[in-house]
Amino acid sequence: DGKRHHEPKSFYESVAKTLQGADQIIVFGSGTGDGSAMEQLLGNLKSHHPEIAAKIVTTAVVDAHHTTENELLARARKFYAQLNG
């Protein structure tokens, strides 16, 4: 039907658990708008884990099909270098 289905609550809890203890967080996503997975995650963190959401320093939309893990890491390192430099 062209609408994104919400992930199960356990998915968001798993992501939140992984992010616990992080000082700064960048969230990369491939979609835009309220239906994107990134926006769904951000909304869930703000509602259920505001202490983690407060550590998100930026978000970025990327082309997930054409962006490698190394390219994401390079982009994150560049951002953190500018932020903390």
N, C-alpha and C positions, 0 to 999 in steps of 0.2 A: 504493500500500500504506500510505499515511499516514505513512511514515517519510521524514525528510529525507535526501537524498543529499548526500554530502560534495562540496565544491567541489574542482576540480583543484588540485594543488599550486601551479601557476602563479598561480592566483588569490590565494592567501595570500602568495606571494612578491611579487606586485605590490602588495598592500596594505602589506606590511612595507616595501617600498622607498619607498612614498609616505610612510609614517610616520617614516622615518629623519630624524633632525635635529629632531624635535619635542621640546619641553621637557616638555609635559604633554599627555595625550591623554584625551578623553572618547569612549567607544564607545556609540553608540546602536544599539539593536536592537529588533525588533518581536516576537520570540518569547521563550519562557521554557523552561527545562529544558535538559538536556544536548544535545538535538537541535537547539537553535536555532542559527542562523547566527552570532549573537553569541558564544555559548559555544564554538562550533567555532573561530571566529577567535581567541578568547582562549586556548584550549588550544593552538592552533598557534603563536601568538606565544610563549607560555610555554615550549613545547618547543623551538622552532627559533630564536627571536629574544628571549631573555630580557631583553636590554638595552632592547628596545622595550617589552616587556610591563611592565617596571618603571616606565615613564613613564605608564602608565594610571592616572589619578587617580580615575576613577569610571566606572561603566556605568549606563545608564538604558534601561528598556524604554519604548517609545513606540508609539502607534498609527500605524504607517507609512502606512496608507491615509487617515488624516485629519489628518496632521501635515505642514505645509508646510516647505520649506527655511528660510524666514524664521523660523518658529516654533522649529525646531531651533537655528538660530543664536542666537536670543534666549535660549533655555534654556541654551545653552553659555556665552554671555556672562554671564548671571546667576550660573551656577555659578562661573565663573572670578573674577568680581567678589567673590563671597563667600569663595572660597578664597584669593585674593591680596589681599583688602581689609583 
